[in-house]
Amino acid sequence: MYAVIKTGGKQYRVAEGDVIEIEKLDSDEGAAVDFENILMVGEGEDVKIGAPYIDGCKVTGTVMEQKRGKKVEIVKFKRRKHHQKRTGHRQYLTKVEITGISA
């Protein structure tokens, strides 16, 4: 069985046992997390699609790690103007293992 969840402004297709990296959640390592915004649940040809979310459906997970992603370099450059600017950004991420899907 798999589900499509929405968190952090993005959608993820998850199944039991999957490990995903999502936008930072305010939870400690080892804490249980419930995802309520379920867009789709299915297995084979038996698929439920929400409008926009499915009522009474829940995906549970366990927080494995709080970390930061790879650095993204931003370079602003204007030719012939003697202007160059370099900055960077590292996104805060949460690593979550999906432990259960209840439809």
Backbone as JSON Lines, residues from 0, in Angstrom:
{"i":0,"aa":"M","n":[0.84,-1.18,0.0],"ca":[0.0,0.0,0.0],"c":[0.89,1.24,0.0]}
{"i":1,"aa":"Y","n":[0.47,2.25,-0.75],"ca":[1.2,3.49,-0.8],"c":[0.24,4.66,-0.6]}
{"i":2,"aa":"A","n":[0.81,5.83,-0.32],"ca":[0.0,7.03,-0.12],"c":[0.77,8.22,-0.67]}
{"i":3,"aa":"V","n":[0.03,9.27,-1.02],"ca":[0.64,10.52,-1.43],"c":[0.29,11.54,-0.34]}
{"i":4,"aa":"I","n":[1.33,12.07,0.32],"ca":[1.11,13.01,1.41],"c":[1.6,14.4,0.98]}
{"i":5,"aa":"K","n":[1.07,15.41,1.66],"ca":[1.49,16.78,1.4],"c":[2.05,17.36,2.69]}
{"i":6,"aa":"T","n":[3.31,17.82,2.64],"ca":[3.94,18.46,3.79],"c":[5.02,19.4,3.29]}
{"i":7,"aa":"G","n":[5.12,20.55,3.92],"ca":[6.14,21.52,3.55],"c":[5.95,22.09,2.16]}
{"i":8,"aa":"G","n":[4.71,22.1,1.65],"ca":[4.45,22.64,0.32],"c":[4.8,21.7,-0.81]}
{"i":9,"aa":"K","n":[5.15,20.45,-0.5],"ca":[5.51,19.47,-1.52],"c":[4.71,18.19,-1.32]}
{"i":10,"aa":"Q","n":[4.66,17.36,-2.34],"ca":[3.95,16.09,-2.27],"c":[4.95,14.95,-2.37]}
{"i":11,"aa":"Y","n":[4.72,13.9,-1.57],"ca":[5.62,12.75,-1.53],"c":[4.8,11.47,-1.66]}
{"i":12,"aa":"R","n":[5.28,10.53,-2.49],"ca":[4.67,9.21,-2.59],"c":[5.44,8.31,-1.64]}
{"i":13,"aa":"V","n":[4.73,7.77,-0.63],"ca":[5.4,7.0,0.41],"c":[4.74,5.63,0.56]}
{"i":14,"aa":"A","n":[5.52,4.68,1.04],"ca":[5.04,3.35,1.39],"c":[5.65,3.02,2.75]}
{"i":15,"aa":"E","n":[5.15,1.95,3.39],"ca":[5.69,1.57,4.69],"c":[7.15,1.18,4.56]}
{"i":16,"aa":"G","n":[7.99,1.71,5.45],"ca":[9.41,1.41,5.44],"c":[10.25,2.42,4.66]}
{"i":17,"aa":"D","n":[9.61,3.33,3.94],"ca":[10.36,4.35,3.19],"c":[10.99,5.36,4.14]}
{"i":18,"aa":"V","n":[12.13,5.9,3.73],"ca":[12.8,6.97,4.47],"c":[12.83,8.18,3.55]}
{"i":19,"aa":"I","n":[12.23,9.3,4.0],"ca":[12.16,10.5,3.18],"c":[12.77,11.68,3.92]}
{"i":20,"aa":"E","n":[13.25,12.65,3.16],"ca":[13.76,13.9,3.73],"c":[12.78,14.99,3.35]}
{"i":21,"aa":"I","n":[12.21,15.64,4.38],"ca":[11.2,16.66,4.17],"c":[11.63,17.97,4.82]}
{"i":22,"aa":"E","n":[10.85,19.02,4.59],"ca":[11.12,20.31,5.24],"c":[11.11,20.11,6.75]}
{"i":23,"aa":"K","n":[11.83,20.95,7.47],"ca":[12.01,20.8,8.91],"c":[10.7,20.74,9.68]}
{"i":24,"aa":"L","n":[10.58,19.74,10.55],"ca":[9.46,19.61,11.48],"c":[9.98,19.88,12.88]}
{"i":25,"aa":"D","n":[9.15,20.48,13.71],"ca":[9.55,20.77,15.1],"c":[9.29,19.54,15.97]}
{"i":26,"aa":"S","n":[10.11,18.51,15.8],"ca":[10.01,17.28,16.58],"c":[11.4,16.8,16.92]}
{"i":27,"aa":"D","n":[11.51,16.11,18.05],"ca":[12.8,15.56,18.46],"c":[13.04,14.23,17.75]}
{"i":28,"aa":"E","n":[14.31,13.79,17.76],"ca":[14.65,12.51,17.17],"c":[13.98,11.39,17.96]}
{"i":29,"aa":"G","n":[13.39,10.44,17.24],"ca":[12.69,9.33,17.88],"c":[11.22,9.6,18.13]}
{"i":30,"aa":"A","n":[10.76,10.82,17.9],"ca":[9.35,11.16,18.14],"c":[8.48,10.66,16.98]}
{"i":31,"aa":"A","n":[7.23,10.36,17.31],"ca":[6.26,9.92,16.29],"c":[5.62,11.15,15.64]}
{"i":32,"aa":"V","n":[5.39,11.06,14.33],"ca":[4.81,12.16,13.57],"c":[3.62,11.62,12.79]}
{"i":33,"aa":"D","n":[2.51,12.37,12.81],"ca":[1.33,12.0,12.03],"c":[1.13,12.99,10.9]}
{"i":34,"aa":"F","n":[0.9,12.47,9.69],"ca":[0.6,13.3,8.54],"c":[-0.89,13.17,8.24]}
{"i":35,"aa":"E","n":[-1.61,14.29,8.31],"ca":[-3.07,14.28,8.13],"c":[-3.48,14.63,6.7]}
{"i":36,"aa":"N","n":[-2.63,15.34,5.97],"ca":[-2.98,15.77,4.62],"c":[-2.63,14.68,3.62]}
{"i":37,"aa":"I","n":[-3.56,13.73,3.44],"ca":[-3.36,12.6,2.54],"c":[-4.15,12.88,1.26]}
{"i":38,"aa":"L","n":[-3.45,12.9,0.14],"ca":[-4.09,13.21,-1.14],"c":[-4.6,11.96,-1.84]}
{"i":39,"aa":"M","n":[-3.9,10.83,-1.67],"ca":[-4.27,9.61,-2.36],"c":[-3.75,8.4,-1.6]}
{"i":40,"aa":"V","n":[-4.53,7.33,-1.59],"ca":[-4.12,6.06,-0.98],"c":[-4.48,4.97,-1.96]}
{"i":41,"aa":"G","n":[-3.58,4.0,-2.12],"ca":[-3.91,2.95,-3.07],"c":[-3.04,1.73,-2.94]}
{"i":42,"aa":"E","n":[-3.56,0.65,-3.53],"ca":[-2.83,-0.61,-3.65],"c":[-3.39,-1.33,-4.86]}
{"i":43,"aa":"G","n":[-2.58,-1.49,-5.89],"ca":[-3.06,-2.12,-7.12],"c":[-4.09,-1.24,-7.81]}
{"i":44,"aa":"E","n":[-5.28,-1.81,-8.08],"ca":[-6.34,-1.05,-8.73],"c":[-7.29,-0.39,-7.74]}
{"i":45,"aa":"D","n":[-7.14,-0.69,-6.45],"ca":[-7.98,-0.09,-5.41],"c":[-7.34,1.23,-4.96]}
{"i":46,"aa":"V","n":[-7.79,2.35,-5.54],"ca":[-7.19,3.65,-5.27],"c":[-8.27,4.62,-4.82]}
{"i":47,"aa":"K","n":[-7.98,5.34,-3.72],"ca":[-8.88,6.4,-3.24],"c":[-8.2,7.73,-3.48]}
{"i":48,"aa":"I","n":[-8.94,8.67,-4.06],"ca":[-8.41,10.0,-4.32],"c":[-9.24,11.0,-3.54]}
{"i":49,"aa":"G","n":[-8.58,11.9,-2.81],"ca":[-9.27,12.89,-2.0],"c":[-9.64,14.12,-2.8]}
{"i":50,"aa":"A","n":[-10.55,14.91,-2.22],"ca":[-10.97,16.15,-2.86],"c":[-11.0,17.27,-1.84]}
{"i":51,"aa":"P","n":[-9.94,17.91,-1.44],"ca":[-8.55,17.64,-1.8],"c":[-7.9,16.58,-0.91]}
{"i":52,"aa":"Y","n":[-8.43,16.33,0.31],"ca":[-7.82,15.35,1.2],"c":[-8.81,14.22,1.51]}
{"i":53,"aa":"I","n":[-8.27,13.07,1.92],"ca":[-9.09,11.93,2.31],"c":[-9.38,12.03,3.79]}
{"i":54,"aa":"D","n":[-10.67,11.92,4.17],"ca":[-11.06,11.99,5.58],"c":[-10.78,10.66,6.27]}
{"i":55,"aa":"G","n":[-10.31,10.72,7.51],"ca":[-10.09,9.52,8.32],"c":[-8.87,8.72,7.94]}
{"i":56,"aa":"C","n":[-8.02,9.25,7.12],"ca":[-6.81,8.54,6.71],"c":[-5.6,9.21,7.37]}
{"i":57,"aa":"K","n":[-4.61,8.39,7.72],"ca":[-3.45,8.92,8.44],"c":[-2.21,8.13,8.08]}
{"i":58,"aa":"V","n":[-1.09,8.84,7.95],"ca":[0.22,8.21,7.74],"c":[1.08,8.56,8.95]}
{"i":59,"aa":"T","n":[1.68,7.55,9.56],"ca":[2.52,7.78,10.73],"c":[3.98,7.53,10.37]}
{"i":60,"aa":"G","n":[4.85,8.24,11.08],"ca":[6.28,8.09,10.83],"c":[7.06,8.36,12.1]}
{"i":61,"aa":"T","n":[8.36,8.08,12.05],"ca":[9.26,8.31,13.16],"c":[10.4,9.21,12.68]}
{"i":62,"aa":"V","n":[10.68,10.25,13.46],"ca":[11.77,11.16,13.12],"c":[13.09,10.45,13.4]}
{"i":63,"aa":"M","n":[13.93,10.35,12.36],"ca":[15.22,9.69,12.52],"c":[16.34,10.69,12.78]}
{"i":64,"aa":"E","n":[16.26,11.87,12.13],"ca":[17.39,12.79,12.2],"c":[16.93,14.2,11.8]}
{"i":65,"aa":"Q","n":[17.51,15.2,12.45],"ca":[17.36,16.59,12.04],"c":[18.69,17.0,11.44]}
{"i":66,"aa":"K","n":[18.68,17.54,10.22],"ca":[19.95,17.87,9.58],"c":[19.76,19.02,8.6]}
{"i":67,"aa":"R","n":[20.84,19.36,7.91],"ca":[20.79,20.4,6.89],"c":[21.22,19.79,5.56]}
{"i":68,"aa":"G","n":[20.63,20.29,4.49],"ca":[20.91,19.77,3.16],"c":[22.21,20.31,2.59]}
{"i":69,"aa":"K","n":[22.46,19.96,1.33],"ca":[23.65,20.44,0.65],"c":[23.56,21.94,0.41]}
{"i":70,"aa":"K","n":[24.7,22.57,0.31],"ca":[24.74,24.02,0.08],"c":[24.43,24.32,-1.38]}
{"i":71,"aa":"V","n":[23.54,25.28,-1.58],"ca":[23.21,25.77,-2.9],"c":[23.9,27.12,-3.05]}
{"i":72,"aa":"E","n":[24.77,27.24,-4.06],"ca":[25.51,28.48,-4.27],"c":[24.72,29.39,-5.18]}
{"i":73,"aa":"I","n":[24.61,30.66,-4.8],"ca":[23.93,31.67,-5.59],"c":[24.98,32.67,-6.04]}
{"i":74,"aa":"V","n":[25.1,32.88,-7.34],"ca":[26.07,33.81,-7.89],"c":[25.32,34.85,-8.7]}
{"i":75,"aa":"K","n":[25.5,36.13,-8.35],"ca":[24.92,37.23,-9.11],"c":[26.07,37.97,-9.78]}
{"i":76,"aa":"F","n":[25.98,38.14,-11.07],"ca":[27.08,38.69,-11.84],"c":[26.54,39.6,-12.92]}
{"i":77,"aa":"K","n":[27.12,40.82,-13.02],"ca":[26.76,41.74,-14.1],"c":[28.01,42.04,-14.9]}
{"i":78,"aa":"R","n":[27.98,41.73,-16.15],"ca":[29.17,41.91,-16.97],"c":[29.46,43.39,-17.2]}
{"i":79,"aa":"R","n":[30.74,43.68,-17.29],"ca":[31.26,45.03,-17.57],"c":[30.87,46.07,-16.52]}
{"i":80,"aa":"K","n":[30.31,45.68,-15.38],"ca":[29.91,46.63,-14.34],"c":[30.74,46.49,-13.07]}
{"i":81,"aa":"H","n":[31.68,45.57,-13.07],"ca":[32.53,45.31,-11.9],"c":[31.67,44.95,-10.67]}
{"i":82,"aa":"H","n":[30.7,44.06,-10.92],"ca":[29.79,43.65,-9.84],"c":[29.68,42.13,-9.82]}
{"i":83,"aa":"Q","n":[29.98,41.55,-8.68],"ca":[29.84,40.11,-8.51],"c":[29.51,39.83,-7.05]}
{"i":84,"aa":"K","n":[28.53,38.96,-6.81],"ca":[28.1,38.66,-5.45],"c":[27.88,37.17,-5.32]}
{"i":85,"aa":"R","n":[28.42,36.57,-4.26],"ca":[28.26,35.13,-4.02],"c":[27.62,34.94,-2.66]}
{"i":86,"aa":"T","n":[26.56,34.12,-2.6],"ca":[25.96,33.74,-1.34],"c":[25.62,32.26,-1.41]}
{"i":87,"aa":"G","n":[25.18,31.71,-0.31],"ca":[24.8,30.31,-0.28],"c":[23.61,30.09,0.62]}
{"i":88,"aa":"H","n":[23.02,28.9,0.51],"ca":[21.86,28.56,1.33],"c":[21.88,27.07,1.63]}
{"i":89,"aa":"R","n":[21.62,26.73,2.89],"ca":[21.48,25.32,3.29],"c":[20.13,25.16,3.96]}
{"i":90,"aa":"Q","n":[19.3,24.29,3.41],"ca":[17.94,24.08,3.91],"c":[17.96,23.14,5.12]}
{"i":91,"aa":"Y","n":[17.14,23.44,6.12],"ca":[16.96,22.55,7.26],"c":[16.02,21.42,6.85]}
{"i":92,"aa":"L","n":[16.41,20.16,7.12],"ca":[15.64,19.0,6.71],"c":[15.39,18.07,7.9]}
{"i":93,"aa":"T","n":[14.35,17.28,7.79],"ca":[14.04,16.25,8.76],"c":[13.95,14.92,8.03]}
{"i":94,"aa":"K","n":[14.67,13.92,8.53],"ca":[14.64,12.59,7.94],"c":[13.6,11.76,8.69]}
{"i":95,"aa":"V","n":[12.6,11.24,7.96],"ca":[11.48,10.54,8.58],"c":[11.35,9.15,7.95]}
{"i":96,"aa":"E","n":[11.15,8.15,8.81],"ca":[10.85,6.78,8.33],"c":[9.35,6.55,8.48]}
{"i":97,"aa":"I","n":[8.71,6.11,7.42],"ca":[7.26,5.87,7.43],"c":[7.01,4.52,8.09]}
{"i":98,"aa":"T","n":[6.19,4.54,9.16],"ca":[5.94,3.3,9.91],"c":[4.57,2.7,9.65]}
{"i":99,"aa":"G","n":[3.6,3.48,9.2],"ca":[2.28,2.91,8.97],"c":[1.38,3.81,8.14]}
{"i":100,"aa":"I","n":[0.48,3.15,7.39],"ca":[-0.53,3.85,6.61],"c":[-1.88,3.24,6.98]}
{"i":101,"aa":"S","n":[-2.79,4.08,7.5],"ca":[-4.13,3.58,7.83],"c":[-5.14,4.31,6.93]}
{"i":102,"aa":"A","n":[-5.87,3.52,6.16],"ca":[-6.81,4.1,5.19],"c":[-8.23,4.07,5.75]}
